[in-house]
Amino acid sequence: MAVHKQCVLYDRECIGCGECDRCDLDPEKICDNCMKCVRGDAEYRGINIDGIMLEQENDSRNSLS
């Protein structure tokens, strides 16, 4: 039985589009973890977290598919 992954950007099953692997600063580039998007001269950086998915929740979601 195939395991279906949840898309990390949209409320859908992963379709393998690769959008989640793109660089935030240069969408033509695949992210290589250079960290340029979080470095800078600001006193702090922030990210928005719209939800937290625990591993157990993710496993139960995949088993329902």
C-alpha positions as CSV (number, residue, x, y, z in Angstrom):
1,M,0.0,0.0,0.0
2,A,1.4,3.4,-1.0
3,V,2.0,6.0,1.7
4,H,0.6,9.4,0.9
5,K,2.3,12.5,2.1
6,Q,0.6,15.7,3.1
7,C,1.6,18.9,1.2
8,V,3.5,21.3,3.5
9,L,2.3,24.4,1.7
10,Y,-1.3,23.7,0.8
11,D,-4.2,21.7,2.2
12,R,-3.9,18.7,-0.1
13,E,-2.0,15.5,-0.6
14,C,1.5,16.0,-2.0
15,I,1.5,16.0,-5.8
16,G,5.3,16.1,-6.1
17,C,5.4,19.6,-7.7
18,G,8.6,20.6,-5.8
19,E,7.4,24.0,-4.8
20,C,8.3,23.3,-1.2
21,D,12.0,22.8,-2.3
22,R,12.3,26.3,-3.9
23,C,14.4,29.1,-2.5
24,D,12.3,31.9,-0.8
25,L,14.7,34.5,-2.2
26,D,15.1,33.1,-5.8
27,P,12.2,30.9,-6.9
28,E,14.3,29.6,-9.8
29,K,16.7,28.0,-7.4
30,I,16.3,24.8,-5.4
31,C,16.9,25.4,-1.7
32,D,20.4,24.3,-0.7
33,N,20.1,25.5,2.9
34,C,22.4,28.5,2.4
35,M,20.5,30.3,5.2
36,K,20.6,33.7,3.3
37,C,16.9,34.0,3.9
38,V,17.4,34.1,7.7
39,R,20.7,35.9,8.0
40,G,20.8,39.7,8.0
41,D,21.5,42.7,10.2
42,A,18.2,42.7,12.0
43,E,18.2,42.3,15.8
44,Y,15.9,39.3,15.4
45,R,14.1,37.2,12.8
46,G,10.6,35.8,13.0
47,I,8.7,33.1,11.2
48,N,4.9,32.5,11.2
49,I,3.8,29.1,12.4
50,D,0.3,28.3,11.3
51,G,0.2,24.9,12.9
52,I,2.1,22.1,14.5
53,M,1.6,18.5,13.4
54,L,2.8,15.9,15.8
55,E,4.3,12.7,14.3
56,Q,1.5,10.7,15.7
57,E,-1.1,12.9,14.0
58,N,0.7,12.6,10.7
59,D,0.9,8.8,11.0
60,S,-2.9,8.6,11.7
61,R,-3.6,10.9,8.8
62,N,-1.6,8.8,6.4
63,S,-3.3,5.6,7.6
64,L,-6.7,7.0,6.9
65,S,-5.9,7.5,3.2
